[in-house]
Amino acid sequence: MSARIGDNSAAQRNKEPIFDALVEHLAHARDVLEVGAGDATHARYAIERLPHCVWQSSEAPGHYRRLVAALADRSEQNLPRPLALDVRAAWPAGPYDAVFGANVAHIMDWTAVEALFSGAARVLRPAGRLCLYGPFLRRGKPPETGNAAFDAALRDRDPAMGLREIEALDALGEPLCLSRVADIAMPSDNRLLIWQKAADR
């Protein structure tokens, strides 16, 4: 079952399997933008596993100060100062080789998910990749027991939140020239989904 909102220990538990999978897909990436970096657990680990990358963390304005505080002791060139990023507003110019987000799609409303895809498509270089980790649904298939309970709890908290269907995300990507190239099973019924931008866009 996916992490509950605000469960920092979950980021510690999942960072290793996430980056075990990401290393192959980001082997040639040089500039990565992380959306929703939280307490910077993944950002701090990223520069260990992907030392060739500049890992630009970001967080929504309401949570930005927490992220800045979490990285206050770091001064590596490949871990620059975090950005405040509302996915519905202006994005950094980039360009980036990859955009990464862990456990973000299900806590955003659908308008924000749409903005996440359109924003990523704008800032990615040709052949760049959008990588999302978390719990997802598959159309026509019942969710795993834990994910069903998590989805219900999210919707009880806020009807705009909830687990997203992979096929609905694919449909967002299609007109933006983002095609899914990987669907990787992860521990605790999570997945790592990767879309690649067309090489000529």
Secondary structure, DSSP 8 states (H G I E B T S, - for coil): ----TT-HHHHHHHHHHHHHHHHHHTTT--EEEEES-TTSHHHHHHHHH-TTSEEEEEE-GGGHHHHHHHTTT---TTS---EE--TTS------EEEEEEES-GGGS-HHHHHHHHHHHHHHEEEEEEEEEEE-EE-TTS---HHHHHHHHHHHHH-TT---EEHHHHHHHHGGGTEEEEEEEEEGGGEEEEEEEE-TT-
